[in-house]
């Protein structure tokens, strides 16, 4: 099991903690989204790597995850970005009785930022994500995390990569689902 809540295990789908509402409805005309809320703001803070947001999500998520689970995260769209907010959260979760393989998946070549209109097709991720050579997930029970999911394609591709590298089980989790 990956999650304490048994209803979250073995769904075959992405487990989502809550909804994410983007800040701008129309950035060019400066129209803010009236549904933008505190939770969505915390996700933006996490994307910026703010420690307060990392702690906020740690306190929400840590009690939901079983011990001895391997933690991995979907890599940034920017191949040069070595550390991410979701990665910092993953590392903090791993420190509490879990296995840190947070950055096992890596972006080999940068892609256009998805939130900025980048191509969300699966092939974009399949052709740009690889794994670390000096680490293995063979037989691991993996929690694969992302901050926000829209189509789910990056999570599904990363799950397939982990399974092709021998992961015993992979559960997908996103803090927010873009609405």
Rosetta blueprint (number, residue, H / E / L):
1 X L
2 X L
3 X E
4 X L
5 X L
6 X H
7 X H
8 X H
9 X L
10 X L
11 X L
12 X L
13 X L
14 X E
15 X E
16 X E
17 X E
18 X E
19 X E
20 X E
21 X L
22 X L
23 X L
24 X E
25 X E
26 X E
27 X L
28 X L
29 X L
30 X L
31 X E
32 X E
33 X L
34 X L
35 X L
36 X L
37 X L
38 X H
39 X H
40 X H
41 X H
42 X H
43 X H
44 X H
45 X H
46 X H
47 X H
48 X L
49 X L
50 X L
51 X H
52 X H
53 X H
54 X H
55 X H
56 X H
57 X H
58 X H
59 X H
60 X H
61 X H
62 X H
63 X H
64 X H
65 X E
66 X L
67 X L
68 X L
69 X L
70 X E
71 X E
72 X E
73 X E
74 X L
75 X L
76 X L
77 X L
78 X L
79 X L
80 X L
81 X L
82 X L
83 X L
84 X L
85 X H
86 X H
87 X H
88 X H
89 X H
90 X H
91 X H
92 X H
93 X H
94 X H
95 X L
96 X L
97 X L
98 X L
99 X E
100 X E
101 X L
102 X L
103 X L
104 X L
105 X E
106 X E
107 X E
108 X L
109 X L
110 X L
111 X L
112 X L
113 X L
114 X H
115 X H
116 X H
117 X L
118 X L
119 X L
120 X L
121 X L
122 X H
123 X H
124 X H
125 X H
126 X H
127 X L
128 X L
129 X E
130 X E
131 X E
132 X L
133 X L
134 X L
135 X L
136 X L
137 X L
138 X L
139 X L
140 X L
141 X E
142 X E
143 X E
144 X E
145 X E
146 X E
147 X E
148 X E
149 X E
150 X L
151 X L
152 X L
153 X H
154 X H
155 X H
156 X H
157 X H
158 X H
159 X H
160 X H
161 X H
162 X H
163 X H
164 X H
165 X L
166 X L
167 X L
168 X L
169 X E
170 X E
171 X E
172 X E
173 X E
174 X E
175 X E
176 X E
177 X E
178 X E
179 X L
